[in-house]
Amino acid sequence: MDKQMKMTITWLGQSCFRIEADGYVIVLDPYEDYYVPGLGKIREAANEVLCSHEHRDHAGVSGVELLEGKPSPFHVTQMESFHDDKRGALRGMNTIRILQYGDLRVAHLGDLGGELSSEQMESLTGLDAVMVPVGGYYTIDAQQAADLIKKLRPRVAIPMHYRGENFGYDVLDTPARFLEKFDNVISYPGGTLELTADTPVQTALLGIRCSGEQEE
């Protein structure tokens, strides 16, 4: 019997995720040390680091030790979008990435702040998981994020870039307004979701793993 494809998704705070498949690790949007209030340090080892843009809460690459020698099992597609609703005039550009491992496809929307084109919507529709910013101010807000998820119809929606009880920027909203628009919310206190072809439709709230000080 063939081994079931599995992608492990771990939220590390803000918009940073560790995604692993077949022993290959990608870290997305690491933040610089202590740059996000209440969050400490990213200290990860990974085969690859991908950043949606160069702002310091998304491009702290020095906190990730790069590993060499293992070929990537992922196919990565990237799409340029806007960090604001003024076609990038306020905050510049943002890169959306779709990571495909076998039949599993997930998207990280970065700091999406504006509307997507019809072609982008088509590419992002029906994925296995979508990581979407929900905090507003710097990105789309909770209502916009919920509307987008309902159009894209991923099996799993994962909110990111929000304010928690003891972390995050004051200007950001909590995830509550986003989560209340869905009736299938599942909490993962450990911060990790194992995504397979059998993972049911849900909105996944991944727990914080690196609030405050971290051990070296």
N, C-alpha and C positions, 0 to 999 in steps of 0.2 A: 504494500500500500504506500502511495506517495505521501511524503511528509506534508502536513498542512502548512501553508504559508502563514507566517506570523510577523507582525510589525509591532514592536514595543515602543510606546510613546510615553515619555515622562516629561512633565512640566517642571521647569526649574525656576519659575518666577517671571513676571512681566510677560514678554513674548518669547522667552527662551524655552526650547524643547530639545530633548535628547531623543533621537529616533534611531532604533536599531533593528536590523534585519540580517540574518545569516552572519552574525558576528561583526557586521560593519556598522559603524556609528557615525551619524551626522548630528552636529549641534547647530541649531538654528537660532539666530538673533541673541547671542549672549550679551549681557549688560556688563559695563565696566564695574569694577569693585566699588561697592557702596554708592553707586550713582543713583540707584533707585531707593528711595527712603524705605528703611526696614528690611532691605535685602542685603546680604553680605557679599560673598564672593562666589563666582562661578569657577570651579576647579574640576574640569572634566578632561578626559582623554578621548579623542575622537579621530576618525579617519578623515573627516571633512568638516569645515565650518562654512555655513552659508548665512549671509546677512542681507536683510531686505533693504537696508539703507545705512548711512554712515552716522546716524545720531548715536550718542554714547550709550543709550539704554538698549541699543540693538547691535552694537559693533565692538563689543569687548573681547576681541579675539585673543588677547594675551592670556586670558584665563583658561584657554583650551590648549592642551598639549596635543600636537598632531602626531598621529601614528602613521607609519608608512608600510607599504608592501602588500596590502590587501586590495584586490580589485573590487570596485563598487558593484553591488548587485542592484543598485537603484538606477532608474532612468529619471533624469531631472529635466523638467520643462519649466522655463521661466517666462513671465509676462510682466511687462512694465505697466504700472498704474500710477495713480496720483496719491500723494500723502495728504491732500486737502481737497476741498470742493471748488478750488479756483484753478484747476488744471496745473497744479504744482507751483503756482505763484507764491504761496505762503511757505510751504515746507518742502517743496521739491518732489522728487520721484520716489516710488516705492516698488520693490520687486516682489511679485507673487511667485511662489514655486509650487509645482506639483511633483511629488515624489512617487514613483511607481516601483513596486517590488512585486514581480509576478503579476497577479491579477488585482493586487491591492493598490489603491491610488489615494493619496492624501494631499491636501493643499494647506500651505501656510500663507495666510493673506498679508502678513507683515503689518505695517501701519497704514492699512487701507483707509483713505479719507474721502474718496470720491466715488462716483458711479463707475461701474464696469461697462465695457463695450458689449455689444450683443455676441461678438465672437468669444470674448473672455467668459461671458456667462455660459455659453455653450460648452466651453472647455472645462468649466468648473462644476457643471451640473452632474448629479448622480455619483459623486465620489464616495469613497468609503469613509473618509473623515475630512473635516474642514476645521482648521484652527482660525478663529475669527476674533478681531478686536471688538470689545463691547463697551469700553469705558468712556468714549466720547472725548470731546475737547481737542485732542490731537488726532483722533481717528473718527470713523463712523460711531454713532452712539448705539445704545441698546435697542431702540426701535428699528433703526436702520439695519443693524446686525441681524435682528430677528426676521425682518422682512427679507433680507438677503438669504438667510439660511432656508427660509420657507420656499424660496424660489429655486435654490440650488439643490435642495433635498438630499443632503448627504446622509449616510446611515448614522454617522456620529458627528455631532457638532461640539466643538471644544472652545469655550470662551477663553480669552486671554486679554492682556493689556487693560487691567482694571485695578481698582483700589480694594485692598482687603482690610481686615480689622486692624492690623498692625503693620501694614506695608503698602507701598504705592503712593503715587502723587495725589495730593489733596484735590486737585482739579478733576480727577477721574471719578467716574461713577463706580459703585460696587457692581458685581454681576447680578444682583437681585432682580433688577428691572428686566434684564435679558432672560433670566431663568424663568420668571413668572409667566412668560409667554409660551412656555412649553410644559407639557404634562408628563414627560418621560425623562425627568432629570435623575441621573444616577451619580452619586458622589464616590470618588476614589480618594480617600484620605491619604493614602500612600503616594499619590501623585502619578501613578503609572497605570496605563491602559494597555492591555494586550489585544491588539486588533487582528482578527481573523475573518475569514469569509462567513463565520457563524455569529459574529458580534451583532446583537440586535440593534435596531434603530433606537437612538437615545441622544440626550444632551448630557455630555460628560463633564462634570466639575472635578478637575484634578486638583488634589491637595497641594499645598505649598510645601516644598522640601528644603528650602534654603533661606528661611526668614532669620534675620539677625546675624549673629556671628557664626561663622563656619570654622570647623577645625581645618588646619592645613593638611 
